[in-house]
Amino acid sequence: MIKTALISVSNKEGIVDFASQLAKLGVKIISTGNTAKLLKENKIDVILVSDITKFPEMLEGRVKSIHPNIFSGILADRKNKKHLAELNKIKVDPMDMVVVNFYDFEDAIRQKLNFGEMIENIDIGGPSLARAAAKNHKDVLVVVDKSDYNEILEKIKNKKINNEDRMRLAAKAFSLTAHYDCLINWYFNNLSKNYYPDKLNITFKKIQNLRYGENPHQTAAFYQDIFTEPGCVAAAKQLGGKELSYNNILDIDAAFELVKEFEKPAAAVIKHTNPSGVACAGTIEEAYNKAHQADPKSAFGCVVALNRNCNAKTAELMKPLFIEVVVCPRFEKEALEMLKDKKNMRLLEAGSIKKLNKKYDLRKVTGGLLAQFEPNIQLGQKNLKVVTKRKPTKEEVKAMIFAWKVNKHVKSNSVVFAKDDVTVGIGAGQMSRVDAVNIAVMKSEGKIYGSVMSSDAFFPFRDGVDQSAKAGVTAIIQPGGSIRDEEVIKAANEHNIAMVFTGTRLFKH
């Protein structure tokens, strides 16, 4: 079945043993450059590509295998008599197997090589050989993954290679060439700052299959961005608990991205991608306790994120409660031992926290994809425009900025009430802004008095201000920009509420 194999690999792990076994099975091996040299050093008979092409390697190895004598041997249809006659005329044997992998362009990006070095890490011959063999997979077995070597050897020995195997390996080859070209495309787009190209090519690698999607009747898998760094859900390492679900992953991402907003020790308690409580404090255990107590009823079955390592004191507070997931930079030894006893609690170490200046956000819609850059917006006192008669106090400004940071991570329409670095009421995802206010007031159970309020978008009417004033709010932060801003400001003045505009809307759909 396999008489001739062309082997040309950049990653040579396992190739000597594989080629040696092929040779013992009587397979004639054709090879190039350093691959051929390595095989010869290990006493494996090799025919050089240059012996078939009658042409030496050129341009410092840029041109080796790209030649009609090679590609005709790969692409010839064995059932086409004309093809076979042409091969016979140029004295080229058909090739039955192509074993190839590529220069590691992905690693070159990670190493941040200079432009000239990057260019030399773009493989031309490897992808061309893989594509040709994959196209003619009914006659040519294409191998691009070293993890397939042993299985393929067994199938060759037992003469059990079938069309399904050939199709599967061809699909893997085309997947690799597509992935490889996406990386190169990404590199050039990034250099040229072409963030929204006419054709957006993206590539991810699978981390794991999931038990199901949002609901049990849906299938799902989790994929990782190729250049994911520590400090996010896709790079997190699970240390204990049940397998993660699709919804767990969404909640973990929402929770951990929220606590990254704060320099001080911070904790977030998340349900269905919205926070039920967020707090900052002098210690992480105090921050967690305050975040959980902000709305303990909603916290049942929650995801908890910490922006500091989980210590024993924090773990002790968590242990009696029903918590689905805890994610943090790292678990201290005593904390991990304490929480590992809870078999259903998933424990994730995300690594050191990093905030990216820009985040590429992709959202799938039926028949299309939305793409946007999400800059890391910072807010300070100098960004605030006071629009009311009363100016906010320093304490109110501090509380407003805290509430605003939380508000960035709440589904719109939304409002956040906070005081002393703790949320005291959150109204999320309502069709009406005043309903978001009313829900937050209701859920706060009287804790709103003396707090500040953040609104993710402007108030279309004064009713939201009037309702928050009844609950005891002293200051409001919002983007402004409504045609009724004057009416809203007038309401704030009537209630002696300080109001500031940021000019930045925080919609999160």
N, C-alpha and C positions, 0 to 999 in steps of 0.2 A: 504493500500500500504506500509506504513512504520510502522512496529510493534515494531522493536527493533533498538535502536541506541547506538553505542559506542561513548562516548565523552571523549577525552583526549587532552586537549589543554594547551600549554605553555602561550600563550597570551589569557587571560581570559576576555578581553573586550567584552561585549555583550552576554557572554555565559549563564549567569544566566537567563536573560529574554528569550533567545532562548530555553534553556532546559525547563524552566517553561511552555512555550507555547507548546512545544512538549509533556510534561507530561499531559497537559490539553486535548490534542488530543488523549490521550491513548497510547502514545509511551512509551515502557519500556526502561529505560535508564541504561546503563552499563557505569561505569567510573573507573578512576584510581586516586590514590594518592591525590594530592592537589585539582585537579578538583572535585573529589568526595566529598572531605571535604567541598569545597565551595558550592556545590550544596546542600549538606545536611544542611549546616548552613542556607540556604535559603528555607528550608522545601520542598525540592524536593526529591522524593523517588529515591534512587539510589541502583543499585546492583553493588557491588564491583567486579572488575575483578578477584580478588583472590577467590571470591566465585565460579566463573566459572572454574578457572584453578585449584582450590584446592591447590594452591601454594602461599606462601606469596611473597610480593615484596622482592627482594634480591639486594645485593651489593649496598646498599644505594640508591636504586631507579634505578640503571642501568638496572635491569631486572624487568619489570612489566607486560607488555602485550604480550611479545614474548613467545607464548605458543600454542601448537596445538589446544587447546580448543577455543582459540580466532581466530586464523588464519583459522581453518577449517570452523568456522561459517561465516567468511568473504568470503572465496574462493569457497565455495560449489556452484556448478552449480545446480540451482533449478529445471532444467529440466532433470537432471541426477538422475535416481532412485537409482543408486549405491551410489552416493554422499549423498543423503538424508538418505539412510539406514545406512550409516556409522555415520552420525550425530546423528541419533536416537540411535545407539548402544552406543555412548559415552555420550548421554543425553545433547547434545549441540543444542541450537536453532540457526537457520540462522540469521545473522545480516543484516538488511535492510539499515542501514545508518552508516557511520563512519565520525565523526566530529573531525578533528585533525589539529593542527599546531605545529610548531617545536621550539626548543630552538633557541634563536635569535643569531646565529653564526655571522651574519653580524654586529650586534651591538657589539658583543664581540671583533671583529677585530677593530672596530672604537675606542673602549675603550682601546685597546692595552693591554689586559690582558696577564698575564704570560702564559707560555706554558701549565702548568698543568691546569689552569683555562680554557684555550681554549679547551683542550681535553674534559673537563667535559661539554662544551657547544656544543659538537657534539651529535646531537640527533640520536638515533638508532631506537627506537620504533616508533616514529612519522612517519618518512619517510617509514618505513616498512608497517605500517598500511595503509598509504595513497596509496602506490603502490599496495598493495593487493586489496584494495577496488576499485582502478581505473582499475585494470586488470579485475575485475568482475563487472564492472559498469552496465552491463545489469540487474544485480540483486541487486547491492549495490550502494546507493547514497553516493558519497564521497564529503565532504565539507571541504575545506582547507582555505577559505577566509571568514572572518567575514562580509564582505560587501554583501555576498550572503544570510545571515541568514533570512532577512525579506522576500525576494523573495521566498525562499524555503518554509518558513512557509505558505505563501499564496498558493503556489502550492500544498502543502500537504493538507491544509484545503479544497481546491477545487478539489482535486484528479486530478491534471492536469500535473503531472510530466510525461514527455515523453522521448523517446529515445534520442532526440536531447539534452534535458537538461542533461541527464546522460552522454552523450558523451562530452558535453561542460565542465562539472564539472570534468570529468576524465582527459580531456586535461589540465585543470588548475592544477590538482593534479600532473600530470607528469611534467608539466612545473615547478612547485614549487620544486619537488624533484631534477630535473635536475639542477635548479638554486642553490639549497642548496649544492649539491655535487660539483658544479663548485667553489663555495666559499671556501669549504674545500680544494679542489684540489689546488686552487690559493694560499691559505695560506701555504700549505706544499711545493709547488713549490717555493714560495718566500723565505721560511725559508732555503730551500736547495739550493737556487740560481740556480734553474733549469729553466732558462728563455726560453729555447726552448725545451719543452718536446716532446716526440714522438707523443703524442696526446694533442693538444692544445684545452682546454675547456674554453670558454669565456661566460660571462653572462652579459647582460645589461637590464635595465628596460626602458620601453617606457615613454617618456616625453609627446609626442603628435603625433597625426596624422597630416600630412601636406596636404595642398590643392592638391598638385601634386609634382612630382619630378623635375628633371632638365628641363623637358618639360611637357606641359599640358597632353600629352597622357600617362605619367608615374605616378604611385602611389608611395607614400613615407610616411615614419614615422621617427621620431627623437628619438633615444635611448640614455640613459645616462649610463656612466660607474658607477658601484655600488659605488665606492669610490671617486667619483668626489668631488673636493674641490672648494671653491670660487676662482674666478679669471680665469674663462674660459667660453666659450660659453655655454657649457652644464649645467653650474650652474647659468647662468645669469637669471635675472628676468626682464620680459618685463613690462615696465611702461606705454607705450603708442604706438599708431600707429596700422597699419594693422597686420594681422597674418603673422608670419615669413614664408618665403618660403624655400625650399630646398637650392636654390642658395644663399639666404641671409645667411643661417647658415654657408655654406662653406666660404663665404666672411668675415663674422664676425670672424670666427676662424682664418683665414689668417691675418686679420687686428690686432686683439687683441694679437695674439702670436708675431707679429712683434714689437708692441710698448713695449712689455715686455723686449725687448733687452736693453732698455735704462734706465739709472738712472735719467737723466735729464727729464724735461717735454717733452713729445714726442707725435706726432700725425702721423697717417698714413691714407692715402686716398686710398681705394682699389676698383678696378674694375676687375671682373672675376678672383678673387683670387690673382691678381698681384697688386702691389702698383703703383699708378700713381704719388704719391708724398709722401715723408716722411721728417719730420723735427724735430729737437730738438731746444729748446730755453729756455730763462729764465722763461717764463710763458707759461701756456698751451694755452692761446688764441693766443699768438705769434707763438707757434709751429704749431697750427692748421692753422693759416692764411698762413704761409710759405708753409706748406704741400699742401694746396689747390691751392695756386698760382704757385706751381711747374709745374702743368699741368692742368689748369682750364678747358680746353676743355674736357679732359678725365674724369674729376671729375663729370660730369653730371650724376646723378643717382647712386652715389657712396655709399660705406660704409665707415664711419669714425670711427677710434678707437683712444682713448686718454688713456694715462697711468696715468692721474691725473683726479680728479673730474671735471665734466663739470660745469663751472661757468657761470654767466650771460653774461660776456664779450664774451665768446666763443659761447654761444647760440645766441647772437645777430649777430655774424658773420655768423652763420649757417642759421639763419631763412629765409633770402631771397632766399636761394639756394635749388635746388632739390637734396635732400640727402635721400637715401633709409633707412639707419640705422645709428644710433649713438650708440656706445658701449663704456663704460667707467666704472671705479670702482664705481662711484656714481654721481648722478645729484644733484647739489645744488638746493634748493627750487625755487629760482627765475628762474634759468635756466630751470627747469622742467616745470614750469608754462608757460614759454615763448614758449618752443618747443612742448608742448602738444597741442597747438592750431593747429599745423600742423598734421592733422588727419592721413595722409599717412606715416608720418615719424615714424619709429619704434625706440623706445628708450629702451636700455638694460643696466641694472646695473649688472656688472659682479662680484662685490665685490673686496676685496683687492687683489692686484696682487701678485702672487707667481710664481717663476720659479722653475720647477722641475729639479733635477739633471739628471734624465733619463726619457724619455717619450717612452712608448711602442706604436709603430706605426704599425697599421694593415691596409693592403690594399687588397681589394677583387679583384681577377681576375677570369675569367671564369673557373670554375672547381677547384678553389683553393684559398689560402690565403697567402699573404706575411706578415711576421712579422719581425720587427727590433726594436732595442733599439736606440733611438736618444739621445745621450748625449748632455748636455748643454755646447757646446764648447765655451771657452772664448779666446779672442785674445788680446795680449798686445804687446808693442814694443819689448819685449824679444823674442817673437815668430816669429819675422820678420827677414828674411834673405835678406840682401841687395845684389843684384846681378849685379848692374850697377856701372859705374864709379862715378856717382853722388849719394850721399846719400840723402834721403828725409829730408826735414825740419821737425821740430816739428809740424808745422801746417799741413803739408802734411800727416804725420803719423796719426794725429788725424782725418783728413778727410778720410783717407784710412780705418781706423778702423770703422768709421761711415758707409762708403759705403759698407764695408764687411758685417757688421751686417744686413744691408738692403738686400744685395745680398743673404743671407741665405734664404730669404723668397720670392724670385723671381723664377718663373719657368724657368728651363734651356732649351736651352743654354741662358745665360743671362749676361748682364753687367749693372753696375750702375755707373753713374757719380755723383759726389757730391762735394760741397764746403760749408764751413761755416755751417756745420750741416744741410744741406738741399740737397735733391736730385735735380739735374738739368737735368737729362736725364736717362731714364731706357729703356733698350732693353730686352724684355722678350720672352722666349719660341720660339726661332728661331732654324731652322735646321742648320744654319751656324753661327759661332761666329762673323764673320765680318759683316753679315747681322744684328745681334743684335746691333753691334756698330753703323752701319749706321742708323738704325731705331732710336736709342737713340739720335744720333746727329741731325737727322731730327726733332724729337719731341721737342728737347731742344730749338729750335729757337734761336740759337746763345748764349745760356747761359753757354755752356760748357767751354768756354775759361777760363783758370786758375783753372780748376777743377782737381780732381783725378778720376781714374777709378778703379773699382773692377770687376774682371771676376770670375765667379763661377768655371771655370775649366781652364786648361792651354790653351795657344794659339797654335793651330796646325800649323799656319803659321804666318809670320810677318805682314800680311795685316791688322789685327785688330789693331796692334800698330801704323802702318803708318796712318790709318784712324783717330784714336783718336788723334794722334799728329797734324794732319791737323786741327782738331777742337779746339786745344789749351790745351790739357791735359798735366799736368806737372809731374804726378806720377801715377804708376800703381801697384795694389796689385793683385796677382794671386797665385794659388797653385804651379805652376811649374810642371815639370815632363814630358814635351813633348820631343820627340826625336829631335825637332828643337828648344830647349831652347836657344842654342847658337845663332841661327839666330834671335830669338825674342829679346834676350838681346842686340845683335848687333844693331838691329833696334832702341831699346830704347836709346842706347848710341848715335847713330847718331842724334837723335832728342833731346838729353840732357834731357831725361825723367828719373826720378828715378824709379826703379822697385824693388819690394820686393816679395819674395816667402813666402807662409805660410805653404806649405806642406799639406794643408787640402782642399779637393775638396768640393764644396757646391751644388752638383747637387740636384735639386728638381723636380721630375717628376710628 
